[in-house]
Amino acid sequence: MASPAMTHRGPSAVQELLTVPQVMARLQLGRSTVYDLLRSGQLASITLGRARRIPAHILTDFIRTRLDQEAA
């Protein structure tokens, strides 16, 4: 039986976590640049075991912030 937390979140919660290659593709940036953004704290992530995952909403916020900075 699934735990109550899993029941409320459903399968879409897993789809909201992006891999580094997915972020690379969405931003059209290289691997080193994405890891530099992660290392500098400009892009937040979580670590699951040895895997690094970036929540989709974090990527959206990052893009929005950069657009706002460019417009200012």
DOMIDO-898352 format. One record per residue: residue number from 1; residue in one letter; x, y, z of N, C-alpha, C, O in turn. Coordinates in steps of 0.02 Angstrom, whole numbers, always signed. Layout:
N
> num / residuo / nxx / nyy / nzz / caxx / cayy / cazz / cxx / cyy / czz / oxx / oyy / ozz
> NUM / A / X / Y / Z / X / Y / Z / X / Y / Z / X / Y / Z
...
//
This chain:
72
> num / residuo / nxx / nyy / nzz / caxx / cayy / cazz / cxx / cyy / czz / oxx / oyy / ozz
> 1 / M / +42 / -59 / +0 / +0 / +0 / +0 / +44 / +62 / +0 / +94 / +64 / +36
> 2 / A / +27 / +112 / -39 / +67 / +173 / -45 / +58 / +215 / +18 / +6 / +216 / +50
> 3 / S / +112 / +251 / +35 / +107 / +296 / +93 / +62 / +355 / +75 / +54 / +371 / +16
> 4 / P / +33 / +388 / +125 / -11 / +445 / +112 / +24 / +500 / +73 / -7 / +533 / +31
> 5 / A / +88 / +512 / +86 / +124 / +565 / +50 / +128 / +550 / -24 / +120 / +595 / -66
> 6 / M / +139 / +487 / -41 / +144 / +468 / -112 / +75 / +473 / -145 / +71 / +491 / -204
> 7 / T / +22 / +457 / -108 / -45 / +460 / -136 / -63 / +531 / -156 / -94 / +542 / -208
> 8 / H / -45 / +580 / -115 / -63 / +649 / -128 / -22 / +679 / -185 / -48 / +720 / -223
> 9 / R / +39 / +659 / -191 / +82 / +688 / -242 / +71 / +657 / -311 / +73 / +693 / -361
> 10 / G / +61 / +594 / -313 / +49 / +561 / -377 / +112 / +556 / -419 / +165 / +578 / -397
> 11 / P / +106 / +527 / -478 / +164 / +515 / -521 / +194 / +579 / -550 / +252 / +577 / -571
> 12 / S / +157 / +634 / -553 / +183 / +694 / -584 / +240 / +725 / -545 / +281 / +761 / -573
> 13 / A / +244 / +711 / -479 / +298 / +738 / -438 / +366 / +714 / -463 / +414 / +752 / -461
> 14 / V / +370 / +652 / -485 / +433 / +626 / -511 / +451 / +659 / -576 / +510 / +672 / -589
> 15 / Q / +404 / +675 / -618 / +416 / +705 / -683 / +441 / +777 / -676 / +469 / +804 / -724
> 16 / E / +431 / +808 / -618 / +452 / +877 / -608 / +526 / +883 / -592 / +552 / +938 / -587
> 17 / L / +561 / +827 / -582 / +632 / +828 / -568 / +670 / +816 / -633 / +660 / +766 / -667
> 18 / L / +714 / +863 / -650 / +751 / +860 / -712 / +822 / +837 / -700 / +852 / +852 / -649
> 19 / T / +849 / +799 / -747 / +918 / +779 / -744 / +962 / +836 / -772 / +937 / +882 / -805
> 20 / V / +1027 / +832 / -759 / +1072 / +882 / -786 / +1069 / +883 / -863 / +1066 / +938 / -892
> 21 / P / +1069 / +825 / -897 / +1062 / +828 / -970 / +997 / +861 / -994 / +997 / +895 / -1046
> 22 / Q / +943 / +852 / -958 / +880 / +885 / -976 / +886 / +961 / -969 / +861 / +998 / -1011
> 23 / V / +918 / +983 / -915 / +929 / +1055 / -905 / +975 / +1082 / -959 / +964 / +1137 / -985
> 24 / M / +1027 / +1044 / -975 / +1073 / +1064 / -1029 / +1034 / +1076 / -1093 / +1045 / +1125 / -1128
> 25 / A / +990 / +1030 / -1110 / +951 / +1035 / -1171 / +903 / +1095 / -1169 / +897 / +1132 / -1218
> 26 / R / +870 / +1105 / -1113 / +822 / +1160 / -1108 / +855 / +1228 / -1110 / +828 / +1275 / -1140
> 27 / L / +915 / +1234 / -1080 / +951 / +1298 / -1081 / +999 / +1304 / -1140 / +1026 / +1358 / -1152
> 28 / Q / +1009 / +1249 / -1175 / +1056 / +1246 / -1230 / +1126 / +1267 / -1207 / +1159 / +1309 / -1238
> 29 / L / +1146 / +1238 / -1151 / +1211 / +1251 / -1121 / +1249 / +1185 / -1113 / +1220 / +1131 / -1115
> 30 / G / +1314 / +1190 / -1106 / +1356 / +1132 / -1096 / +1353 / +1107 / -1024 / +1329 / +1142 / -979
> 31 / R / +1377 / +1047 / -1014 / +1378 / +1014 / -949 / +1416 / +1055 / -897 / +1392 / +1065 / -841
> 32 / S / +1475 / +1080 / -915 / +1516 / +1119 / -868 / +1480 / +1182 / -846 / +1483 / +1200 / -787
> 33 / T / +1447 / +1215 / -891 / +1411 / +1277 / -875 / +1354 / +1263 / -827 / +1343 / +1301 / -780
> 34 / V / +1317 / +1209 / -838 / +1262 / +1191 / -793 / +1289 / +1175 / -724 / +1261 / +1197 / -674
> 35 / Y / +1343 / +1136 / -721 / +1372 / +1120 / -656 / +1401 / +1183 / -622 / +1399 / +1187 / -560
> 36 / D / +1426 / +1230 / -660 / +1449 / +1294 / -631 / +1390 / +1332 / -600 / +1397 / +1361 / -546
> 37 / L / +1333 / +1332 / -634 / +1273 / +1364 / -607 / +1250 / +1330 / -542 / +1229 / +1364 / -495
> 38 / L / +1255 / +1264 / -540 / +1237 / +1227 / -480 / +1286 / +1241 / -424 / +1266 / +1253 / -367
> 39 / R / +1350 / +1240 / -439 / +1403 / +1250 / -390 / +1399 / +1320 / -359 / +1412 / +1329 / -300
> 40 / S / +1383 / +1370 / -400 / +1381 / +1439 / -377 / +1316 / +1455 / -340 / +1310 / +1509 / -310
> 41 / G / +1268 / +1410 / -342 / +1204 / +1421 / -308 / +1154 / +1460 / -349 / +1099 / +1475 / -325
> 42 / Q / +1171 / +1477 / -411 / +1124 / +1512 / -454 / +1066 / +1467 / -475 / +1011 / +1491 / -490
> 43 / L / +1079 / +1403 / -476 / +1029 / +1353 / -493 / +1029 / +1301 / -437 / +1081 / +1269 / -425
> 44 / A / +973 / +1292 / -403 / +969 / +1246 / -347 / +954 / +1175 / -371 / +924 / +1165 / -423
> 45 / S / +975 / +1127 / -331 / +962 / +1057 / -348 / +958 / +1015 / -285 / +973 / +1039 / -230
> 46 / I / +937 / +953 / -294 / +937 / +905 / -240 / +979 / +846 / -263 / +987 / +834 / -323
> 47 / T / +1006 / +809 / -215 / +1045 / +750 / -231 / +1008 / +689 / -203 / +990 / +687 / -144
> 48 / L / +998 / +641 / -246 / +967 / +578 / -228 / +1018 / +523 / -241 / +1029 / +503 / -298
> 49 / G / +1050 / +500 / -187 / +1105 / +453 / -197 / +1162 / +491 / -231 / +1187 / +540 / -204
> 50 / R / +1182 / +467 / -289 / +1234 / +502 / -327 / +1204 / +544 / -384 / +1240 / +576 / -421
> 51 / A / +1139 / +543 / -389 / +1105 / +578 / -444 / +1086 / +649 / -423 / +1060 / +659 / -368
> 52 / R / +1098 / +696 / -466 / +1080 / +766 / -455 / +1016 / +779 / -494 / +1012 / +762 / -553
> 53 / R / +967 / +810 / -461 / +904 / +826 / -494 / +886 / +899 / -480 / +897 / +925 / -426
> 54 / I / +859 / +931 / -532 / +839 / +1001 / -528 / +763 / +1003 / -535 / +737 / +983 / -586
> 55 / P / +729 / +1028 / -483 / +656 / +1034 / -489 / +639 / +1082 / -546 / +671 / +1133 / -555
> 56 / A / +588 / +1064 / -585 / +569 / +1104 / -644 / +551 / +1175 / -624 / +566 / +1222 / -662
> 57 / H / +519 / +1184 / -566 / +500 / +1252 / -547 / +562 / +1295 / -531 / +560 / +1356 / -539
> 58 / I / +616 / +1263 / -508 / +679 / +1300 / -496 / +707 / +1325 / -562 / +731 / +1382 / -565
> 59 / L / +705 / +1284 / -613 / +729 / +1305 / -679 / +687 / +1362 / -706 / +714 / +1410 / -734
> 60 / T / +621 / +1357 / -698 / +576 / +1411 / -720 / +591 / +1476 / -683 / +594 / +1529 / -714
> 61 / D / +602 / +1471 / -617 / +618 / +1531 / -577 / +685 / +1561 / -599 / +692 / +1622 / -603
> 62 / F / +734 / +1518 / -613 / +800 / +1540 / -635 / +793 / +1580 / -701 / +823 / +1634 / -708
> 63 / I / +756 / +1553 / -748 / +746 / +1586 / -812 / +710 / +1653 / -802 / +730 / +1703 / -832
> 64 / R / +658 / +1653 / -762 / +620 / +1715 / -749 / +665 / +1768 / -717 / +662 / +1827 / -737
> 65 / T / +706 / +1748 / -669 / +752 / +1795 / -636 / +802 / +1824 / -686 / +815 / +1884 / -686
> 66 / R / +829 / +1781 / -729 / +877 / +1805 / -779 / +844 / +1853 / -828 / +875 / +1902 / -847
> 67 / L / +783 / +1839 / -848 / +747 / +1884 / -892 / +734 / +1951 / -859 / +741 / +2003 / -891
> 68 / D / +716 / +1951 / -795 / +705 / +2013 / -758 / +769 / +2053 / -752 / +768 / +2115 / -757
> 69 / Q / +826 / +2018 / -742 / +891 / +2053 / -737 / +909 / +2085 / -803 / +935 / +2140 / -805
> 70 / E / +896 / +2050 / -857 / +911 / +2076 / -924 / +868 / +2137 / -941 / +890 / +2183 / -975
> 71 / A / +805 / +2136 / -917 / +759 / +2191 / -933 / +774 / +2253 / -892 / +757 / +2309 / -912
> 72 / A / +807 / +2245 / -835 / +821 / +2302 / -791 / +878 / +2346 / -816 / +895 / +2396 / -784
//
